[in-house]
Amino acid sequence: MEVRVDRPLLSLRATLVFLIALLVGATAGGLTALAGEGTPRSLLAALGAAGLAVPFFDRLVGGEAGQGRRRDRSGADAGRGDGRG
């Protein structure tokens, strides 16, 4: 039985975000352990830092082309001035 993989499981962007979050979590856990805290607190610090790092780096790492990072001004706000006139 042959298994063929047509596409990657995660995109390159998602892989990068998760890898950076893993590094942030490992660093936070390691520094907490070096500070003299116990293993449970170090693990909680690592998980908390990694969990907060995912949305942060998701916004920081640029989106793929075509995701509309620029707002199109032809919508509801079109035709309105800046209110100084």
N, CA, C and O atoms as a DFTB+ gen file, in Angstrom:
340 C
 N C O
     1  1       0.837      -1.177       0.000
     2  2       0.000       0.000       0.000
     3  2       0.882       1.240       0.000
     4  3       1.732       1.412       0.874
     5  1       0.673       2.091      -0.977
     6  2       1.487       3.287      -1.122
     7  2       0.690       4.517      -0.695
     8  3      -0.452       4.707      -1.115
     9  1       1.302       5.341       0.138
    10  2       0.660       6.563       0.611
    11  2       1.320       7.730      -0.087
    12  3       2.539       7.891      -0.029
    13  1       0.512       8.547      -0.749
    14  2       1.034       9.722      -1.437
    15  2       0.584      10.979      -0.704
    16  3      -0.573      11.108      -0.305
    17  1       1.511      11.884      -0.540
    18  2       1.220      13.167       0.104
    19  2       1.259      14.233      -0.977
    20  3       2.308      14.502      -1.562
    21  1       0.114      14.835      -1.236
    22  2       0.035      15.838      -2.291
    23  2       0.358      17.243      -1.808
    24  3       0.809      18.081      -2.589
    25  1       0.134      17.504      -0.539
    26  2       0.368      18.841      -0.013
    27  2       0.901      18.724       1.413
    28  3       0.677      17.711       2.076
    29  1       1.604      19.751       1.888
    30  2       2.104      19.693       3.266
    31  2       0.966      19.815       4.282
    32  3      -0.095      20.364       3.986
    33  1       1.208      19.300       5.467
    34  2       0.204      19.356       6.524
    35  2      -0.044      20.786       6.983
    36  3      -1.188      21.186       7.197
    37  1       1.034      21.558       7.134
    38  2       0.936      22.964       7.538
    39  2       1.601      23.837       6.489
    40  3       2.527      23.405       5.802
    41  1       1.127      25.061       6.372
    42  2       1.789      25.997       5.465
    43  2       3.124      26.424       6.065
    44  3       3.384      26.220       7.251
    45  1       3.947      27.010       5.238
    46  2       5.246      27.479       5.707
    47  2       5.091      28.553       6.779
    48  3       5.852      28.589       7.746
    49  1       4.106      29.422       6.603
    50  2       3.848      30.490       7.580
    51  2       3.427      29.921       8.929
    52  3       3.926      30.360       9.965
    53  1       2.507      28.941       8.929
    54  2       2.050      28.336      10.179
    55  2       3.191      27.596      10.864
    56  3       3.316      27.638      12.088
    57  1       4.014      26.927      10.087
    58  2       5.156      26.219      10.656
    59  2       6.117      27.195      11.320
    60  3       6.622      26.930      12.411
    61  1       6.369      28.321      10.664
    62  2       7.266      29.330      11.229
    63  2       6.697      29.915      12.521
    64  3       7.428      30.094      13.495
    65  1       5.408      30.211      12.534
    66  2       4.772      30.775      13.726
    67  2       4.857      29.796      14.888
    68  3       5.204      30.191      16.001
    69  1       4.545      28.527      14.648
    70  2       4.602      27.527      15.716
    71  2       6.033      27.272      16.182
    72  3       6.259      27.044      17.370
    73  1       6.995      27.307      15.272
    74  2       8.389      27.106      15.662
    75  2       8.881      28.250      16.552
    76  3       9.545      28.011      17.561
    77  1       8.558      29.477      16.183
    78  2       8.965      30.617      17.008
    79  2       8.273      30.563      18.368
    80  3       8.896      30.857      19.388
    81  1       6.984      30.188      18.395
    82  2       6.266      30.071      19.665
    83  2       6.884      28.977      20.535
    84  3       6.966      29.130      21.754
    85  1       7.313      27.889      19.927
    86  2       7.981      26.824      20.676
    87  2       9.289      27.311      21.286
    88  3       9.606      26.986      22.431
    89  1      10.045      28.090      20.524
    90  2      11.304      28.637      21.042
    91  2      11.060      29.628      22.177
    92  3      11.802      29.644      23.160
    93  1      10.029      30.449      22.046
    94  2       9.689      31.408      23.109
    95  2       9.288      30.654      24.372
    96  3       9.725      31.000      25.469
    97  1       8.458      29.627      24.217
    98  2       8.030      28.838      25.365
    99  2       9.178      28.121      26.048
   100  3       9.255      28.092      27.276
   101  1      10.068      27.542      25.259
   102  2      11.217      26.845      25.828
   103  2      12.144      27.813      26.567
   104  3      12.694      27.485      27.619
   105  1      12.303      28.999      26.004
   106  2      13.144      30.005      26.665
   107  2      12.515      30.458      27.978
   108  3      13.206      30.573      28.990
   109  1      11.225      30.712      27.968
   110  2      10.545      31.149      29.194
   111  2      10.590      30.046      30.256
   112  3      10.822      30.328      31.432
   113  1      10.373      28.816      29.856
   114  2      10.437      27.709      30.809
   115  2      11.833      27.509      31.363
   116  3      12.007      27.255      32.555
   117  1      12.829      27.623      30.495
   118  2      14.214      27.478      30.948
   119  2      14.641      28.576      31.903
   120  3      15.308      28.312      32.903
   121  1      14.262      29.803      31.597
   122  2      14.610      30.911      32.487
   123  2      13.879      30.815      33.822
   124  3      14.430      31.171      34.864
   125  1      12.645      30.336      33.789
   126  2      11.901      30.153      35.031
   127  2      12.535      29.064      35.877
   128  3      12.610      29.195      37.098
   129  1      12.992      27.993      35.247
   130  2      13.667      26.923      35.983
   131  2      14.992      27.403      36.561
   132  3      15.352      27.043      37.681
   133  1      15.714      28.214      35.800
   134  2      16.988      28.747      36.297
   135  2      16.783      29.733      37.443
   136  3      17.678      29.925      38.266
   137  1      15.620      30.352      37.498
   138  2      15.324      31.297      38.573
   139  2      15.029      30.580      39.886
   140  3      14.892      31.219      40.929
   141  1      14.932      29.265      39.835
   142  2      14.735      28.514      41.068
   143  2      13.319      28.038      41.295
   144  3      13.030      27.443      42.333
   145  1      12.439      28.282      40.361
   146  2      11.066      27.801      40.496
   147  2      11.040      26.306      40.201
   148  3      11.967      25.764      39.599
   149  1       9.996      25.663      40.621
   150  2       9.875      24.233      40.410
   151  2       9.476      23.897      38.985
   152  3       9.190      24.777      38.173
   153  1       9.464      22.615      38.708
   154  2       9.103      22.145      37.374
   155  2       7.675      22.512      36.988
   156  3       7.458      22.933      35.852
   157  1       6.685      22.374      37.878
   158  2       5.321      22.754      37.461
   159  2       5.188      24.228      37.078
   160  3       4.509      24.555      36.105
   161  1       5.825      25.109      37.828
   162  2       5.746      26.533      37.492
   163  2       6.501      26.842      36.210
   164  3       6.078      27.690      35.425
   165  1       7.615      26.159      35.998
   166  2       8.369      26.356      34.757
   167  2       7.552      25.892      33.557
   168  3       7.559      26.538      32.509
   169  1       6.855      24.783      33.710
   170  2       6.025      24.277      32.628
   171  2       4.852      25.216      32.350
   172  3       4.511      25.467      31.194
   173  1       4.242      25.729      33.408
   174  2       3.151      26.685      33.222
   175  2       3.630      27.968      32.548
   176  3       2.924      28.529      31.710
   177  1       4.814      28.431      32.907
   178  2       5.367      29.630      32.273
   179  2       5.656      29.368      30.801
   180  3       5.406      30.226      29.954
   181  1       6.179      28.189      30.498
   182  2       6.479      27.848      29.112
   183  2       5.205      27.753      28.283
   184  3       5.153      28.273      27.169
   185  1       4.187      27.102      28.810
   186  2       2.931      26.969      28.068
   187  2       2.234      28.315      27.891
   188  3       1.677      28.598      26.831
   189  1       2.267      29.136      28.928
   190  2       1.652      30.460      28.826
   191  2       2.358      31.345      27.815
   192  3       1.712      32.038      27.028
   193  1       3.682      31.323      27.836
   194  2       4.434      32.149      26.887
   195  2       4.227      31.661      25.462
   196  3       4.080      32.472      24.548
   197  1       4.215      30.352      25.260
   198  2       3.999      29.823      23.913
   199  2       2.582      30.126      23.431
   200  3       2.375      30.441      22.259
   201  1       1.620      30.031      24.327
   202  2       0.243      30.322      23.945
   203  2       0.029      31.772      23.564
   204  3      -0.749      32.066      22.657
   205  1       0.703      32.676      24.240
   206  2       0.593      34.093      23.898
   207  2       1.433      34.459      22.684
   208  3       1.141      35.435      21.993
   209  1       2.473      33.680      22.425
   210  2       3.353      33.974      21.294
   211  2       2.703      33.624      19.959
   212  3       3.004      34.252      18.944
   213  1       1.815      32.630      19.947
   214  2       1.200      32.221      18.676
   215  2       0.410      33.359      18.028
   216  3       0.672      33.674      16.868
   217  1      -0.550      33.994      18.723
   218  2      -1.259      35.097      18.041
   219  2      -0.374      36.306      17.774
   220  3      -0.586      37.023      16.796
   221  1       0.616      36.540      18.633
   222  2       1.515      37.672      18.419
   223  2       2.308      37.491      17.133
   224  3       2.341      38.390      16.292
   225  1       2.949      36.329      16.973
   226  2       3.755      36.096      15.786
   227  2       2.899      35.833      14.561
   228  3       3.364      36.010      13.435
   229  1       1.657      35.414      14.757
   230  2       0.755      35.253      13.630
   231  2       0.469      36.605      12.991
   232  3       0.392      36.710      11.767
   233  1       0.314      37.625      13.801
   234  2       0.108      38.975      13.266
   235  2       1.411      39.582      12.765
   236  3       1.408      40.357      11.808
   237  1       2.521      39.237      13.404
   238  2       3.799      39.830      13.043
   239  2       4.310      39.306      11.712
   240  3       4.790      40.077      10.881
   241  1       4.208      38.005      11.507
   242  2       4.667      37.414      10.259
   243  2       3.657      37.786       9.185
   244  3       2.460      37.553       9.355
   245  1       4.116      38.352       8.102
   246  2       3.225      38.845       7.058
   247  2       2.373      37.749       6.447
   248  3       2.792      36.597       6.330
   249  1       1.179      38.132       6.065
   250  2       0.274      37.190       5.430
   251  2       0.719      36.862       4.017
   252  3       1.583      37.533       3.452
   253  1       0.125      35.834       3.459
   254  2       0.442      35.437       2.105
   255  2      -0.165      36.425       1.120
   256  3      -1.080      37.171       1.468
   257  1       0.329      36.434      -0.078
   258  2      -0.145      37.358      -1.098
   259  2      -1.612      37.094      -1.401
   260  3      -2.047      35.946      -1.484
   261  1      -2.357      38.161      -1.562
   262  2      -3.754      38.019      -1.912
   263  2      -4.694      37.959      -0.718
   264  3      -5.894      37.754      -0.902
   265  1      -4.196      38.130       0.484
   266  2      -5.065      38.106       1.650
   267  2      -5.624      39.479       1.968
   268  3      -6.342      39.641       2.954
   269  1      -5.310      40.457       1.158
   270  2      -5.904      41.784       1.335
   271  2      -5.392      42.509       2.565
   272  3      -6.186      42.938       3.402
   273  1      -4.101      42.650       2.688
   274  2      -3.553      43.347       3.841
   275  2      -3.889      44.829       3.790
   276  3      -4.004      45.471       4.834
   277  1      -4.049      45.389       2.581
   278  2      -4.452      46.786       2.454
   279  2      -5.960      46.848       2.394
   280  3      -6.601      45.994       1.781
   281  1      -6.512      47.828       3.011
   282  2      -7.966      47.984       3.012
   283  2      -8.389      48.693       1.743
   284  3      -7.802      49.699       1.345
   285  1      -9.396      48.163       1.130
   286  2      -9.949      48.767      -0.062
   287  2     -10.901      49.876       0.357
   288  3     -11.846      49.624       1.104
   289  1     -10.673      51.083      -0.106
   290  2     -11.463      52.232       0.301
   291  2     -12.686      52.429      -0.582
   292  3     -13.328      53.477      -0.504
   293  1     -13.022      51.468      -1.408
   294  2     -14.171      51.637      -2.285
   295  2     -15.457      51.157      -1.629
   296  3     -16.496      51.101      -2.287
   297  1     -15.410      50.820      -0.382
   298  2     -16.576      50.290       0.317
   299  2     -17.446      51.382       0.892
   300  3     -17.692      52.395       0.238
   301  1     -17.911      51.184       2.107
   302  2     -18.891      52.074       2.740
   303  2     -18.317      53.462       3.023
   304  3     -19.069      54.437       3.060
   305  1     -17.005      53.571       3.223
   306  2     -16.419      54.860       3.552
   307  2     -16.090      55.689       2.317
   308  3     -15.614      56.816       2.454
   309  1     -16.326      55.174       1.132
   310  2     -15.977      55.895      -0.084
   311  2     -16.843      57.148      -0.212
   312  3     -18.045      57.121       0.052
   313  1     -16.218      58.220      -0.613
   314  2     -16.965      59.447      -0.810
   315  2     -17.027      60.335       0.406
   316  3     -17.415      61.498       0.292
   317  1     -16.665      59.838       1.546
   318  2     -16.692      60.661       2.755
   319  2     -15.371      61.423       2.853
   320  3     -14.301      60.892       2.556
   321  1     -15.474      62.639       3.263
   322  2     -14.285      63.444       3.454
   323  2     -13.694      63.211       4.814
   324  3     -14.116      62.310       5.538
   325  1     -12.724      64.011       5.165
   326  2     -12.115      63.862       6.473
   327  2     -12.852      64.655       7.542
   328  3     -12.423      64.668       8.696
   329  1     -13.943      65.313       7.190
   330  2     -14.754      66.001       8.182
   331  2     -14.290      67.405       8.508
   332  3     -14.761      67.995       9.480
   333  1     -13.383      67.952       7.724
   334  2     -12.860      69.279       8.016
   335  2     -13.433      70.333       7.087
   336  3     -12.993      71.482       7.119
   337  1     -14.390      69.976       6.272
   338  2     -14.788      70.888       5.244
   339  2     -16.056      71.545       5.452
   340  3     -16.480      72.347       4.620
